[in-house]
């Protein structure tokens, strides 16, 4: 779901950041957003030891190699001008709940 903020900027339903709009009249512009879930980075390393779950317990979170995310960028860029990936979620296959990243 995309909604407009007060300033007219398109935002995702998560409110995490602006999404591209096509209100211009210039050349074709293709923009996309990548949502990343549990890539094995320095920031996410502590998740492997355990993270608070919805039921109140702590459990290790699955992590994926950051290379999986890096491969998504050239994939998006390789599309022809008439095609676009607006939203792409790259997450571990063992993510317990979709949308929680």
Residue pairs with C-beta under 8 A, 6 or more apart in sequence:
1 12
1 13
2 10
2 11
2 12
2 13
2 19
3 10
3 11
3 13
4 10
4 11
5 11
9 18
9 21
10 18
10 19
10 20
10 21
11 17
11 18
11 19
12 19
12 33
12 87
17 33
19 31
19 33
19 86
20 29
20 31
20 32
20 86
22 29
28 81
28 82
30 79
30 81
30 83
30 84
31 84
31 86
32 76
32 84
32 85
32 86
32 87
32 88
33 86
33 87
33 88
34 69
34 72
34 73
34 76
34 88
34 89
34 90
35 87
35 88
35 89
35 90
35 91
35 101
36 69
36 90
36 91
36 101
37 89
37 90
37 91
37 92
37 95
37 100
37 101
38 44
38 47
38 61
38 62
38 63
38 64
38 91
38 92
38 95
38 101
39 63
39 64
39 65
39 66
39 68
39 69
39 90
40 48
40 63
40 64
40 65
40 66
41 66
44 61
44 63
47 60
47 61
47 63
48 60
48 61
48 63
49 60
50 58
50 59
50 60
50 61
51 58
51 59
51 60
51 61
52 58
53 59
53 96
54 97
62 92
62 93
62 94
62 95
62 96
63 92
64 90
64 91
64 92
64 93
68 90
69 90
72 88
72 90
75 85
76 85
76 88
79 85
89 98
89 101
91 98
91 101
95 101
